[in-house]
Amino acid sequence: MNEIFNEHGFLSDVIPSYEFRREQLHMAEFILECLVNCENGIIEAGTGTGKTLAYLLPVVLHAVENDKRIAVSTETKTLQKQLFEKDLPVARELVKKFFNMDFSYSLCLGSSNYPCRKRFEAALKTGRFQPGELKKLEPLHELFGKKRIFTFFDLSVPGYIWQEINREGDSCNSYKCPFVSVCPYQMARKEWNQSNLLVMNHYLFFTNIASGKTYLPQCEIAVFDEAHSLEDVAASQFGFSLGYEELKDLIQLFREDRKGNVIKGIDDDETVSSLTAMARKTVPEVTAFFEKMREQVPGDKMYQRIREAQPAGKALVELLQDLMVLLADSEKKIDEDHPQRMEFDIARGKLFTSLEQLSLFVYQKSENYVYWIERESEAVLGDIVLRGQPVDMAELFQREVLSSFDSSVFVSATLSIGGDFSYIAGRLGIESYRGLSLQSSFDYRKQVVLFVAKDLPDPANGMYAAKASEEAAGIINHLQGNCLMLFTSYKAMREVKAIISGSIEYPIYSQDVLASTDAFDRYVNDRNSVLMGSSSFWQGIDLPGDLLRGVIVMKLPFAVPDSPPVEAKIERLQSQGKNPFSSLQIPEAVIRFKQGFGRLIRSSNDRGVVAVLDSRIASKSYGRLFLKAIPECRIVHTLSELKDAYSDMKSTG
């Protein structure tokens, strides 16, 4: 590792702009030791460490030498592509040049990201596309003609068209498909089986486990980049979400009198009539059951936890079971080569999944699940969603993940609480591991002014919003915009936005009225504006240089204690005799706070302000845990001190 990462090492030959970072070398050495000893490693590596190559190179060298396959899982498809297109070519070049070895790697995506040639041809044959849409599909013709792997990301096709032609696992019979030899998905599967390293995202990783590990080839080493999000992703992938509109529209596909139905290929009038009658009978029961569920959600709430079985749903479950039996009989009366056959199989598969999810919700037989109802803010009758997910992922993670690999490596910039990894290890069931906490190589005392508002009212005080908004407006005006404001709820975001709109002259783009990607793009393209975000904006967004001069944390990011998943975790901890506030809520908030803080400094040239407008960080005993979790900065407590400190920092920068 020293030969690779030292000041004049192999990397400096492959990357002309390479800079030696002691933390990067230390991390690579640590990971190699974990792999050699077949241990699990948890590494917190601050921004600027160069963590990607620090895990890729030791993992690749060890795996190639020992004939092992590697799974590298990260949080998003964007990060997957970055690994695939930027970092892995560098690693491969170095390994070939200096170690006389080679390795292959593949990008793994969920099957719906691949096109289905048979489904595409069937859609053309049945005339499902308008003349204007056919022109948009010309690039697809060309790519199919090249007989190579391609995905949704290689095309510029509207989402609604892609839904008509993408691969659906429920309908794929590769043994009988005439296009199997040139199928992009099947070619990708073959490539995965021949590759030394597979790049996937967390969602696909856990989808593979939920499907009985039949989707991806077996690997011996797992690396989880952005590992802080593993528990939430795993819970969502092992959970379910079933909406009223979704289920109702699915059942309507089996009605002859509905446009776009999937039973046109059935060559038996009696069967078609029976299906149509059954679908007509079932839809009112769907509406009645979901209406009863809606009534259980108080008018001022968006969700309601359900703690017991729901007998009112039994009739709907039985109707759907009868419909599934009828569909099984109907299958024999639609030719396998009929253009509508695939759409019939897809809809039938989706209905079976929906029936399973509804049964889980109605009968609630799993003790490790939390069940609840959600509704959209504007919903009157319609968009009610039934949800459920595991409460505790530790046992499942231990059984399905940790026991399956020789070594598992967990990497993120936010995994520890003051250098202690016991929280994340406990949540993921990692009983045996080695931990390494590495500070960022950035000089935060020279790059960040931390504003701690000691004199603001407590967030529970009715005067808080007005006073905190006034302080925020002062900071935004002094920094002349380019500020990210982080919230813990949309309600607070709307309230603060209404107050500060008249106090600043800069445009505001907020997540309460815009999609997150739209708000982000508008902010980037409108100089000196303000970006307001919740949830996803605390992590994962990158605004280097002058794109971000200030991060304003309105409240410490404690999870809403009455949200069903959090409430269930709290009750589980209480039943175990533990204090939920100290063992769950504080650690979660500290990690989220670190993620928000990390939005500001992305390079050694960045300068800016992080403002915490929550006086609890100074007045409560737990506040020191938040301050201890972030790098040492210059701290100020008044707006005048902030102005002086910011001016000094800019002049010396």
matplotlib code that plots the C-alpha trace (Angstrom):
import matplotlib.pyplot as plt

x = [0.0, 2.9, 4.3, 1.0, 0.0, 3.2, 4.3, 6.0, 4.1, 2.4, -0.7, 1.4, 2.3, -1.3, -2.8, -0.8, -2.5, -2.1, -1.4, -0.2, -2.7, -1.5, -5.2, -5.6, -2.6, -3.7, -7.2, -5.8, -3.4, -6.2, -8.6, -5.9, -5.3, -9.1, -9.2, -6.1, -7.5, -11.1, -12.4, -15.1, -13.9, -15.8, -14.1, -15.1, -13.2, -13.7, -14.2, -11.0, -9.5, -9.7, -11.6, -12.7, -9.2, -8.3, -10.7, -10.7, -6.9, -6.4, -9.7, -8.9, -5.3, -6.4, -9.3, -7.4, -4.5, -7.0, -9.5, -12.4, -15.3, -16.1, -19.4, -19.1, -22.4, -23.0, -26.1, -27.1, -26.9, -25.0, -22.2, -22.3, -21.6, -18.8, -17.1, -17.5, -16.5, -13.9, -12.3, -12.3, -10.4, -7.7, -7.5, -7.3, -4.5, -2.4, -2.9, -2.0, 1.0, 2.7, 1.5, 1.1, -2.5, -5.8, -9.4, -12.8, -15.7, -19.4, -22.2, -25.2, -28.6, -32.1, -33.8, -36.3, -33.3, -32.9, -35.1, -37.0, -36.9, -39.9, -42.0, -40.9, -41.8, -45.2, -45.9, -45.2, -47.4, -50.3, -50.0, -49.5, -47.3, -48.4, -46.6, -44.7, -43.5, -42.2, -39.6, -38.3, -37.8, -35.4, -32.2, -33.6, -33.8, -30.1, -29.0, -30.8, -29.1, -25.7, -26.4, -24.7, -25.6, -27.4, -29.8, -32.2, -29.2, -28.0, -31.3, -33.3, -36.7, -39.6, -40.4, -43.9, -42.6, -39.9, -42.5, -44.0, -40.8, -38.6, -37.9, -40.4, -39.2, -42.7, -43.1, -39.6, -39.3, -35.8, -35.9, -38.6, -37.7, -36.6, -34.4, -32.6, -29.2, -29.2, -31.1, -29.2, -30.3, -29.2, -25.9, -25.4, -26.1, -23.4, -20.9, -21.6, -20.8, -17.5, -16.5, -14.1, -15.9, -19.6, -20.7, -24.3, -26.3, -27.7, -31.3, -30.2, -28.0, -31.0, -33.4, -31.1, -31.3, -35.1, -35.3, -33.4, -30.0, -31.0, -30.3, -26.6, -23.6, -22.1, -19.3, -16.8, -16.0, -18.5, -17.6, -20.4, -19.7, -22.0, -22.7, -24.6, -27.8, -27.7, -30.3, -32.9, -32.4, -32.6, -35.8, -37.4, -36.4, -37.7, -40.8, -43.8, -45.9, -49.3, -51.4, -55.1, -54.7, -52.0, -54.1, -57.3, -55.7, -54.0, -57.3, -58.9, -56.4, -58.4, -61.7, -62.6, -64.3, -61.2, -58.7, -55.3, -56.7, -54.4, -57.0, -57.5, -55.5, -57.8, -59.7, -62.7, -65.6, -66.8, -63.4, -63.2, -66.7, -65.7, -62.6, -64.4, -67.1, -64.6, -62.6, -65.8, -66.8, -63.3, -62.8, -65.6, -64.2, -60.8, -62.4, -64.4, -61.4, -59.1, -61.8, -62.0, -58.2, -58.4, -60.9, -58.3, -55.9, -56.8, -57.5, -54.3, -51.9, -50.2, -49.9, -51.3, -49.7, -51.8, -51.1, -53.5, -55.0, -57.6, -60.6, -62.2, -59.6, -60.3, -63.1, -60.8, -58.0, -60.4, -61.7, -58.1, -57.3, -60.3, -59.2, -55.7, -57.3, -59.3, -56.2, -54.3, -57.1, -57.2, -53.5, -54.1, -56.4, -54.0, -51.3, -47.7, -46.8, -49.7, -48.5, -50.6, -49.3, -46.4, -48.6, -51.0, -48.1, -46.7, -50.1, -50.7, -47.3, -47.9, -51.3, -49.8, -47.2, -50.0, -52.0, -49.0, -48.5, -52.2, -52.2, -49.2, -51.0, -54.4, -53.1, -50.0, -48.3, -44.7, -43.7, -40.6, -42.7, -44.3, -47.4, -49.0, -51.2, -50.0, -51.9, -51.0, -51.7, -54.3, -55.9, -59.7, -60.5, -57.8, -54.1, -53.9, -50.9, -50.5, -46.9, -44.9, -41.2, -38.9, -38.3, -34.9, -32.5, -29.7, -30.7, -31.5, -28.3, -26.2, -27.9, -28.2, -25.1, -22.3, -22.4, -22.3, -18.9, -15.3, -15.0, -17.3, -16.0, -18.2, -17.1, -18.7, -17.8, -20.5, -20.5, -19.2, -20.3, -17.2, -15.0, -17.2, -18.8, -21.0, -24.2, -23.9, -22.5, -25.5, -28.0, -26.5, -25.8, -22.0, -20.8, -17.1, -15.2, -12.3, -12.9, -10.9, -11.9, -9.9, -10.1, -10.5, -7.2, -9.0, -8.1, -11.6, -10.3, -9.2, -12.1, -15.2, -16.8, -19.3, -22.1, -23.9, -27.0, -26.9, -29.6, -32.4, -35.6, -35.9, -37.5, -40.6, -41.1, -43.7, -41.3, -38.7, -39.7, -39.7, -36.4, -34.6, -35.9, -34.6, -31.2, -31.2, -32.1, -29.2, -26.7, -28.1, -27.9, -24.3, -23.2, -25.1, -27.0, -25.6, -27.0, -28.4, -31.1, -31.7, -35.0, -36.5, -40.1, -41.9, -44.2, -41.2, -39.8, -43.0, -43.2, -39.6, -39.9, -42.9, -41.1, -37.8, -39.1, -39.6, -36.3, -33.9, -33.6, -32.4, -34.6, -35.7, -36.0, -37.6, -38.4, -41.9, -43.1, -40.5, -39.1, -35.7, -33.9, -35.8, -35.0, -31.4, -31.0, -32.7, -30.4, -27.3, -28.3, -29.4, -26.5, -26.8, -30.1, -31.2, -31.9, -34.3, -34.4, -35.4, -34.5, -32.5, -30.7, -28.9, -26.7, -25.6, -25.7, -22.4, -22.0, -18.3, -16.6, -18.6, -21.9, -22.3, -21.1, -23.4, -25.2, -28.0, -29.2, -32.5, -33.0, -30.9, -32.2, -34.0, -36.3, -40.1, -40.7, -44.3, -43.5, -44.4, -40.9, -39.2, -42.0, -41.7, -37.9, -38.4, -40.8, -38.5, -35.6, -37.9, -38.9, -35.2, -34.7, -32.8, -33.1, -34.3, -33.2, -29.6, -29.4, -31.3, -32.5, -29.3, -27.0, -29.3, -29.4, -25.7, -25.0, -27.5, -26.0, -22.5, -24.0, -25.5, -22.3, -20.4, -22.3, -20.1, -16.5, -15.8, -12.2, -9.2, -10.2, -13.8, -14.6, -17.9, -20.2, -22.2, -24.9, -26.8, -30.0, -30.9, -29.8, -30.1, -26.6, -25.3, -27.8, -28.4, -25.8, -26.1, -25.2, -21.5, -21.9, -23.0, -20.0, -17.6, -18.8, -17.6, -14.1, -12.8, -13.8, -13.8, -17.0, -18.9, -22.2, -23.4, -24.0, -21.4, -18.8, -19.7, -19.2, -15.7, -14.7, -16.0, -14.2, -10.9, -11.3, -11.9, -9.0, -6.5, -8.0]
y = [0.0, 2.4, 1.7, 2.8, 5.7, 7.4, 10.8, 9.4, 6.1, 4.3, 6.5, 9.6, 8.0, 7.2, 10.4, 13.5, 15.7, 13.2, 14.6, 12.4, 12.1, 10.2, 9.4, 7.7, 5.4, 4.6, 3.6, 1.4, -0.4, -0.9, -2.4, -4.8, -6.0, -6.7, -8.6, -10.7, -11.6, -12.2, -9.4, -6.8, -3.2, 0.0, 3.1, 6.7, 8.8, 12.5, 14.5, 14.8, 11.5, 9.9, 7.0, 5.4, 4.5, 3.8, 0.9, -0.2, -0.9, -3.1, -4.9, -5.6, -6.7, -9.1, -10.4, -11.1, -12.8, -15.0, -15.6, -13.9, -11.8, -8.4, -6.6, -2.8, -1.3, 2.4, 4.6, 5.9, 5.1, 8.4, 7.2, 3.8, 5.4, 7.6, 4.4, 2.7, 5.5, 7.4, 5.4, 1.8, 2.6, 4.2, 1.2, -1.2, 0.9, 0.9, -2.9, -3.8, -1.4, -2.1, -5.6, -7.3, -8.3, -7.6, -7.6, -7.1, -5.1, -4.7, -2.2, -4.0, -2.4, -3.6, -5.5, -2.7, -0.5, -2.8, -2.8, -5.9, -6.5, -8.8, -6.3, -3.5, -5.5, -6.4, -2.7, -1.8, -4.6, -3.7, 0.1, 1.3, 4.2, 7.4, 8.6, 11.3, 8.7, 6.4, 9.0, 9.1, 5.3, 5.5, 5.5, 2.3, 0.6, 1.5, 0.2, -3.1, -3.4, -3.2, -6.3, -5.0, -4.2, -0.9, 0.5, 3.4, 5.7, 5.2, 6.6, 9.8, 8.2, 9.7, 7.6, 6.8, 5.2, 3.3, 1.7, 0.2, -1.5, -2.1, -5.6, -7.0, -10.1, -11.5, -11.8, -13.0, -16.5, -16.5, -20.2, -19.4, -15.8, -15.4, -12.5, -14.1, -14.2, -10.4, -9.4, -6.6, -8.0, -11.5, -10.3, -8.3, -11.3, -13.3, -10.5, -10.3, -14.0, -13.5, -10.3, -10.0, -6.9, -5.9, -2.3, -2.0, 0.2, -0.6, -1.0, -3.7, -5.4, -5.8, -6.6, -9.5, -10.8, -10.4, -12.5, -15.3, -14.2, -15.3, -12.1, -11.5, -13.9, -14.9, -12.7, -13.3, -9.7, -6.8, -3.1, -0.7, 2.9, 5.5, 2.8, 5.2, 4.6, 0.8, 0.3, 2.6, 1.1, -2.4, -1.7, -0.2, -3.1, -5.7, -3.6, -2.8, 0.1, -0.4, 2.5, 2.8, 4.1, 1.6, -1.4, -0.1, 0.7, -2.7, -4.6, -2.5, -4.0, -7.2, -5.5, -5.9, -2.5, -0.6, 1.0, -0.6, -3.9, -6.9, -9.6, -8.9, -11.9, -14.4, -16.3, -17.3, -15.0, -16.7, -16.3, -12.6, -12.0, -13.8, -11.8, -8.5, -9.4, -10.3, -7.1, -5.0, -6.8, -6.3, -2.6, -1.4, -3.6, -1.9, 1.5, 0.5, -1.0, 2.0, 4.4, 2.6, 2.9, 6.6, 7.1, 5.8, 8.7, 11.8, 14.9, 16.8, 13.9, 12.4, 8.9, 6.5, 3.5, 0.3, -2.1, -4.9, -7.1, -5.5, -7.9, -5.4, -6.3, -10.0, -9.8, -8.0, -10.5, -13.3, -11.5, -11.0, -14.7, -15.6, -13.3, -14.9, -18.4, -17.1, -15.6, -18.9, -20.6, -17.8, -18.2, -21.4, -19.5, -16.9, -18.0, -17.5, -15.8, -13.3, -9.7, -9.2, -12.2, -10.4, -7.6, -10.1, -11.9, -8.6, -7.4, -10.8, -10.9, -7.4, -8.4, -11.4, -9.1, -6.7, -9.5, -10.6, -7.1, -6.6, -9.9, -8.8, -5.6, -7.2, -10.2, -8.6, -11.9, -10.6, -9.3, -7.6, -5.4, -2.0, -1.2, 2.1, 4.2, 7.3, 9.8, 12.7, 16.1, 16.8, 13.4, 13.3, 9.7, 8.4, 8.2, 6.2, 4.0, 0.9, 0.5, -2.0, -2.6, -4.4, -2.7, -4.2, -5.1, -6.4, -10.1, -10.1, -8.3, -10.7, -13.7, -12.6, -10.3, -10.7, -14.5, -14.6, -12.8, -13.5, -9.8, -6.8, -3.3, -0.3, 3.2, 6.6, 10.1, 9.8, 6.5, 7.2, 9.2, 10.9, 8.1, 5.3, 2.9, 0.9, 2.6, 1.7, -1.7, -2.4, -1.3, -3.6, -6.5, -6.3, -8.1, -8.5, -5.7, -3.4, 0.4, 3.3, 6.9, 9.3, 13.1, 15.1, 16.6, 20.0, 22.8, 23.6, 26.3, 28.3, 27.2, 27.3, 29.8, 28.0, 30.2, 28.8, 30.8, 30.7, 33.4, 32.1, 30.7, 27.0, 25.5, 24.6, 28.2, 30.0, 32.9, 30.6, 30.7, 34.5, 35.0, 32.2, 33.5, 37.0, 35.5, 33.4, 36.5, 38.4, 35.6, 35.2, 38.9, 39.1, 36.2, 37.5, 34.3, 30.9, 29.4, 26.0, 26.0, 22.6, 21.7, 18.8, 19.3, 20.8, 22.7, 24.5, 25.2, 26.8, 28.9, 30.2, 30.8, 33.0, 35.1, 35.6, 36.2, 39.9, 40.2, 39.0, 40.0, 36.6, 34.0, 31.0, 27.5, 25.1, 21.4, 22.1, 23.2, 21.9, 18.4, 18.0, 17.8, 20.8, 22.9, 21.9, 22.7, 26.1, 27.0, 26.0, 28.0, 31.1, 32.9, 34.1, 32.2, 30.2, 26.5, 25.1, 21.4, 18.6, 14.9, 14.2, 17.6, 16.8, 14.4, 13.5, 16.9, 18.4, 22.2, 22.9, 26.3, 29.5, 27.6, 27.3, 30.0, 29.1, 26.1, 27.1, 24.3, 25.5, 22.7, 19.8, 16.9, 14.8, 12.3, 12.9, 10.6, 9.7, 8.6, 4.9, 3.4, 5.7, 5.0, 1.2, 1.4, 3.5, 0.9, -1.9, -0.3, 0.5, -3.2, -4.0, -1.7, 0.9, 4.7, 5.4, 9.1, 8.3, 5.0, 6.0, 9.5, 11.3, 9.1, 9.4, 13.2, 13.5, 11.5, 13.5, 16.7, 15.6, 15.0, 18.4, 20.0, 18.1, 19.9, 23.0, 22.0, 19.8, 20.9, 22.6, 25.9, 26.1, 28.7, 29.4, 29.5, 26.8, 28.3, 26.3, 28.2, 25.8, 27.0, 23.4, 22.7, 25.2, 24.8, 21.0, 18.5, 16.4, 19.5, 18.7, 15.4, 17.4, 19.8, 17.0, 15.1, 17.8, 19.1, 21.9, 25.3, 28.9, 29.4, 32.7, 33.5, 36.8, 38.2, 40.9, 38.3, 36.2, 39.1, 39.8, 36.2, 35.6, 38.8, 37.6, 34.1, 35.5, 37.9, 35.1, 32.5]
z = [0.0, 0.7, -2.8, -4.2, -2.1, -0.9, -2.2, -5.3, -5.5, -8.3, -8.1, -8.8, -12.1, -13.0, -11.8, -12.8, -10.2, -7.3, -3.9, -1.0, 1.8, 4.9, 5.8, 2.4, 2.9, 6.5, 5.3, 2.5, 4.9, 7.4, 4.8, 3.5, 7.1, 7.5, 4.2, 5.0, 8.4, 7.1, 9.4, 9.1, 8.9, 9.7, 8.4, 8.8, 6.3, 6.2, 3.0, 1.0, 2.2, -1.3, 0.2, -3.1, -4.3, -0.7, -0.7, -4.3, -4.7, -1.6, -2.3, -6.0, -5.3, -2.5, -4.5, -7.7, -5.8, -3.9, -6.7, -4.9, -6.4, -5.0, -4.5, -4.2, -3.2, -3.0, -2.3, -5.7, -9.4, -9.9, -7.5, -9.3, -12.6, -11.1, -9.8, -13.1, -15.4, -13.3, -10.4, -11.6, -14.9, -12.7, -10.4, -13.4, -15.1, -11.9, -11.3, -14.8, -15.0, -11.7, -10.6, -14.0, -13.1, -14.6, -13.4, -15.0, -13.6, -14.4, -13.7, -12.2, -12.3, -11.6, -14.4, -15.1, -16.3, -19.3, -22.4, -23.5, -27.3, -27.2, -25.3, -27.7, -30.8, -29.2, -28.5, -32.1, -33.4, -31.2, -32.1, -28.5, -29.7, -31.3, -34.5, -32.6, -30.1, -32.8, -33.7, -30.1, -30.4, -33.4, -31.1, -29.5, -32.9, -33.5, -30.1, -30.5, -33.9, -32.3, -30.2, -27.0, -23.4, -23.0, -20.4, -19.7, -19.1, -22.7, -24.1, -24.0, -23.7, -21.7, -18.6, -19.6, -22.9, -21.1, -18.8, -22.0, -23.1, -20.1, -18.8, -16.3, -14.5, -14.2, -17.9, -18.9, -20.2, -21.6, -22.7, -25.2, -26.1, -29.8, -28.8, -25.9, -27.6, -28.1, -25.0, -23.2, -19.8, -20.5, -21.9, -18.8, -16.6, -18.5, -18.1, -14.3, -13.9, -15.6, -13.7, -10.7, -9.4, -9.4, -8.9, -7.6, -5.4, -1.9, -3.3, -5.7, -3.1, -0.8, -3.6, -4.5, -0.9, -0.7, -3.9, -2.4, -3.8, -7.3, -9.2, -8.6, -8.6, -5.3, -4.0, -1.2, -0.3, 0.2, 0.3, 1.3, 0.3, 1.9, 4.5, 6.8, 4.7, 4.7, 7.5, 6.0, 2.5, 3.8, 5.7, 2.7, 0.4, 2.8, 3.5, 1.2, 0.0, -1.5, -2.8, -3.4, -7.0, -7.8, -6.8, -8.3, -11.7, -11.7, -11.2, -14.0, -16.5, -16.4, -17.5, -21.2, -21.2, -20.1, -22.6, -22.3, -20.8, -20.9, -21.7, -25.4, -26.4, -24.5, -27.2, -25.0, -24.5, -21.4, -19.7, -20.7, -19.3, -16.1, -15.6, -16.3, -13.9, -11.2, -11.7, -11.5, -8.3, -6.7, -7.4, -5.1, -2.3, -2.8, -2.5, 0.6, 2.4, 1.7, 2.7, 6.1, 6.4, 5.5, 8.3, 10.8, 10.0, 12.0, 9.9, 11.0, 10.4, 7.4, 8.9, 11.4, 12.9, 12.8, 15.7, 15.1, 12.3, 10.0, 9.6, 7.3, 4.6, 4.8, 2.1, -0.3, 0.2, -0.6, -3.7, -4.9, -4.3, -6.4, -9.1, -9.1, -9.4, -12.4, -14.0, -13.6, -15.6, -18.1, -18.8, -20.7, -23.1, -24.4, -26.8, -25.7, -29.0, -28.8, -28.5, -25.4, -23.6, -22.0, -20.7, -19.2, -17.4, -16.1, -14.7, -13.2, -11.5, -10.1, -8.8, -7.0, -5.3, -4.3, -2.8, -0.7, 0.5, 1.3, 3.3, 5.3, 6.2, 7.0, 9.0, 10.5, 11.5, 11.7, 15.1, 13.7, 11.4, 11.9, 9.9, 9.1, 6.8, 4.9, 2.9, 0.6, 2.0, -0.7, -0.7, 0.0, -0.9, -3.1, -2.4, 0.8, 1.1, 3.2, 4.5, 6.5, 7.1, 9.6, 12.9, 13.6, 10.8, 12.9, 12.9, 9.2, 8.4, 10.5, 8.8, 5.2, 4.8, 7.3, 7.3, 3.5, 3.0, 4.1, 4.8, 4.8, 4.7, 5.6, 4.6, 5.0, 6.2, 8.9, 10.8, 14.3, 17.3, 18.6, 17.1, 18.5, 16.0, 18.5, 17.3, 13.6, 14.5, 16.7, 14.2, 11.5, 13.8, 13.3, 16.4, 15.4, 13.6, 13.6, 13.4, 12.0, 12.2, 9.9, 10.1, 6.9, 5.6, 5.2, 7.7, 9.0, 11.4, 8.3, 6.1, 8.3, 10.6, 12.9, 14.1, 17.2, 18.1, 22.0, 22.6, 20.4, 22.1, 22.4, 19.1, 21.2, 22.0, 20.0, 19.3, 17.8, 14.1, 13.9, 15.8, 14.0, 10.6, 11.4, 12.2, 9.0, 6.9, 8.4, 7.5, 4.0, 3.4, 4.6, 2.5, -0.5, -1.0, -2.1, 1.1, 1.8, 4.6, 6.1, 7.8, 9.7, 8.4, 5.4, 7.8, 9.4, 5.9, 4.7, 7.9, 7.7, 3.9, 4.4, 7.1, 5.4, 1.8, 2.6, 4.4, 1.7, -2.0, -3.2, -5.0, -2.9, -4.3, -1.8, -1.6, -0.3, -3.7, -6.1, -6.7, -5.1, -8.5, -9.8, -6.8, -6.9, -10.6, -10.3, -7.4, -9.3, -12.3, -10.4, -8.9, -5.2, -4.6, -1.5, -1.5, 1.2, 1.7, 4.1, 4.3, 1.1, 1.1, 4.4, 2.4, -1.1, -2.7, -3.9, -4.2, -4.5, -4.5, -4.5, -5.2, -1.4, 1.0, 3.9, 5.4, 7.8, 10.1, 11.5, 14.1, 15.3, 13.1, 15.6, 13.9, 14.5, 17.4, 16.4, 12.9, 12.9, 12.2, 14.8, 17.3, 16.8, 17.4, 20.5, 21.9, 21.0, 22.9, 25.9, 26.1, 26.2, 29.2, 27.1, 27.0, 23.4, 23.5, 24.3, 22.3, 19.2, 18.8, 19.7, 17.7, 14.6, 15.0, 15.4, 12.3, 10.3, 11.7, 10.5, 7.0, 6.9, 8.1, 5.4, 2.6, 2.9, 2.5, -0.5, -1.4, 0.2, -1.6, -0.2, 2.5, 4.2, 7.2, 9.0, 11.2, 13.8, 14.8, 17.6, 21.0, 22.4, 21.0, 23.6, 26.4, 26.6, 27.9, 24.7, 22.6, 23.1, 21.3, 18.2, 18.5, 19.2, 16.1, 13.6, 12.9, 15.1, 13.7, 14.7, 16.7, 17.0, 18.7, 17.2, 13.7, 14.2, 15.3, 12.2, 9.9, 11.3, 11.3, 7.8, 6.5, 8.2, 6.7, 3.2, 3.3, 4.5, 2.1]

ax = plt.figure().add_subplot(projection="3d")
ax.plot(x, y, z, "-o")
ax.set_aspect("equal")
plt.show()
